[in-house]
């Protein structure tokens, strides 16, 4: 069964444009992680219903083991530590995983 990994982000409102661009580039680079079949990422355009979340990431993987491998992947861990955590608010990450 395909696993869909969904992550919502609340980017800090005062983030410098260069840091925001690097955040975007690095999150999109997660497409290179083995097992990723499809990756979609971008900012919301309907902020009135986003409850403060500014960006969404949707990753499709073939199964739960691939999701576990993705989570432990060195590149994924580095992107979170160096680019995602510094760019988002303290309570600014919401993640869910579903099987289809």
C-alpha positions as CSV (number, residue, x, y, z in Angstrom):
1,X,0.0,0.0,0.0
2,X,1.3,3.5,-0.8
3,X,2.1,5.7,2.1
4,X,1.5,9.4,2.0
5,X,3.5,11.5,4.4
6,X,2.0,15.0,4.9
7,X,3.7,17.8,6.8
8,X,2.5,21.3,7.5
9,X,4.8,24.1,8.5
10,X,4.4,27.5,10.1
11,X,7.3,29.5,8.8
12,X,8.5,32.3,11.0
13,X,7.0,35.6,9.9
14,X,10.3,37.4,10.1
15,X,12.4,34.9,8.1
16,X,14.9,36.6,5.8
17,X,14.1,36.0,2.1
18,X,17.4,34.2,1.5
19,X,16.7,31.8,4.3
20,X,13.2,31.2,3.0
21,X,14.6,30.4,-0.4
22,X,17.1,28.0,1.1
23,X,14.3,26.3,3.1
24,X,12.3,25.9,-0.1
25,X,15.3,24.5,-2.0
26,X,16.3,22.1,0.8
27,X,12.8,20.7,1.4
28,X,12.5,20.1,-2.4
29,X,15.8,18.3,-2.3
30,X,14.2,15.5,-0.2
31,X,12.9,14.2,-3.6
32,X,16.4,12.6,-4.0
33,X,15.9,10.4,-0.8
34,X,15.6,6.7,-1.9
35,X,12.1,5.5,-1.9
36,X,10.4,8.8,-2.6
37,X,8.1,8.3,-5.5
38,X,6.6,11.8,-5.6
39,X,7.1,15.0,-3.7
40,X,5.0,18.1,-3.7
41,X,5.9,21.2,-1.7
42,X,4.9,24.9,-1.6
43,X,3.2,27.7,0.3
44,X,-0.5,28.0,0.7
45,X,-2.4,30.5,-1.3
46,X,-5.5,30.5,0.9
47,X,-4.3,31.8,4.3
48,X,-7.8,32.4,5.7
49,X,-8.2,28.6,6.4
50,X,-4.6,27.6,7.1
51,X,-4.7,28.3,10.8
52,X,-1.2,29.8,10.7
53,X,0.4,27.0,8.6
54,X,2.2,28.5,5.6
55,X,3.7,25.6,3.7
56,X,2.8,22.0,3.0
57,X,4.9,19.0,2.0
58,X,3.4,15.8,0.6
59,X,5.6,12.8,0.0
60,X,4.5,9.5,-1.5
61,X,6.4,6.3,-0.6
62,X,5.8,2.7,-1.6
63,X,5.2,1.3,2.0
64,X,5.8,1.8,5.7
65,X,9.3,0.5,5.6
66,X,10.2,3.1,3.0
67,X,8.7,5.8,5.3
68,X,10.9,4.5,8.1
69,X,14.0,4.6,5.9
70,X,13.1,8.1,4.7
71,X,12.8,9.3,8.3
72,X,16.2,7.9,9.2
73,X,17.9,9.0,6.0
74,X,21.0,11.1,6.6
75,X,20.0,13.8,4.1
76,X,16.5,14.0,5.5
77,X,17.8,14.4,9.1
78,X,20.3,17.1,8.0
79,X,17.6,19.1,6.1
80,X,15.4,19.0,9.2
81,X,18.2,20.1,11.6
82,X,19.9,22.7,9.4
83,X,17.0,24.2,7.3
84,X,13.5,23.2,8.6
85,X,13.8,23.7,12.3
86,X,15.6,27.1,12.0
87,X,12.9,28.3,9.6
88,X,9.7,27.3,11.4
89,X,8.0,28.4,14.6
90,X,8.5,26.4,17.8
91,X,5.1,24.7,17.4
92,X,5.3,24.9,13.7
93,X,5.3,21.4,12.4
94,X,2.3,19.0,12.0
95,X,2.9,15.6,10.4
96,X,0.5,12.8,9.5
97,X,1.0,9.5,7.5
98,X,-1.8,7.6,5.7
99,X,-1.9,4.4,3.7
100,X,-3.9,4.2,0.5
